[in-house]
Amino acid sequence: MDISILNGHLIDPANGINQVMDIHISQDRIKAIGDPGQDFKPERVIDAKGRYIFPGIVDLCARLREPGEEHKATILSETRAAASAGITSLICPPDTLPVIETPGMVHMIQDRANAAGYSDIYPLGALTSGLKGEKLTDMATLQDAGCVGVSNALEPVENSLLMRRAMQYASTYDIPVFLASWDPWLQGNGVVHEGFISTLLGLPAIPEAAETVGVARDIALVETTGASAHILLISCEKSVSRLREARQRKLPITGSVAVHNLLCTESDIGEFNTFFKVIPPLRTMQDQEGLIQGLAGGDISVICSDHQPHSLDSKLAPFSEAATGIAGLDTLLTLAWSLARNGRLKAETVIAALTENPAQIAGLECGNLAVGKPADLLVFDEGVSWTLDNTTMMSRGRNSPWFGHELTGKVLLTIKGGKIVWEP
């Protein structure tokens, strides 16, 4: 379908656009920004006056639970949720059941995503066999099958020599390595940040050193191997400082933060509120401010959902035993945009962290609205108030701390590959 979207406020950081402009789509590509020419006859014209137009969101860390845990969620349910939130591309960690370590698994996931037709899925291949941290996988074969990088998900690679060899292998084939950088010995069985709340509630704690030690090791290995690395889910200010130093040394390393770590702190746990149980944990207000400043300064380049859908029952256990994670697809843009609306970050910084930057890290063509690029985009109304509840939440996960709360800002239209995939 040929589509014209008129009078919308277009923000496309990749091309330096932040103004009211028309955008035109022909088939699956961006036809023109501004005047499309007299020969262009759109089949549908959409008036976006008073609304924003952004590139389709690229979520760099989202678990969809299929294959292996379809009782929690499926590729169909979660890509539909993604489309409803303006997310057109999802990077899926390899900790599915079975693990993503064969071309067959990669093809199956992509085939199911294509059949669903809502959002594209780009898997990460397993760094080590079974994510056990003992033996390297055939990373080059996984890359050829369609993986945009390799990762050991949340499982530690304790052997630093093995991690060095993994980075050397990845560097040889120019394969990005996605890292969850923390020291498993320091992290132990902790469930909250080591501080006032852990002491008050008597819960096993995770010191910030667990992350900073892991980040320091991985930066050192990047420096010695030349591998291109992305550190997922940065949670504390000192990690941002280490990333800043690595960036100043021109090392090929980037970092991301989960949106909930930008908006919540350890205090939100209150009296054992398991909806705020996440790994890495929510930390202090100082850490939160450090993360926001890291985004503002470019030391952190990506905001992701860290989407982990669970049933409501899984959050009703005692805090240490409750499931970890937040179902975050439905609220990713709404929550991230609140940082722009309240002036804590520039609008261009927020949108770049959701679109252009993650697309570049994953080596994707999307994430911007240049003429000739894939027509992946969304229309967003920052003034719409809505309540996250059973009627509005598209994900099958119900483990969101914002469930039942009124939020501001809503996606009204999502287009992927020139096709309207969401319009309430």
Buried (B, 14 or more C-beta within 10 A) or exposed (E): BBBBBBBBBBBBBBBEBBEBBBBBBBEBBBBBBEEBEEEBEBEEEBEBEEBBBBBBBBBBBBBBBBBEBBEBBBBBBBBBBBBBBBBBBBBBBBBBEEBBBBBEBBEBBBEBBEEBBBBBBBBBBBBBBEBEBEEBBBBBBBBEBBBBBBBBBBBBBEEEEBBBBBBBBBBEEEBBBBBBBBBEEBBEEBBBBBBEBBEEBEBBBBBBBBBBBBBBBBBBBBBEBBBBBBBBBBBBBBBBBBBBEBBEEEBBBBBBBBBBBBBBBBEBBEEBEBBBBBBBBBBBEEBBBBBBBBBBEBBBBBBBBBBBBBBEEBBEEEBBEBBBBBBBBBBBBBBBBBBBBEEBBBBBBBBBBBBBBBBBBBBBEBBBBBEEBBBBBBBBBBEBEBEBEEEBBBBBBBBBBBBEEEBBBBBBBBBBBBBBBBEE
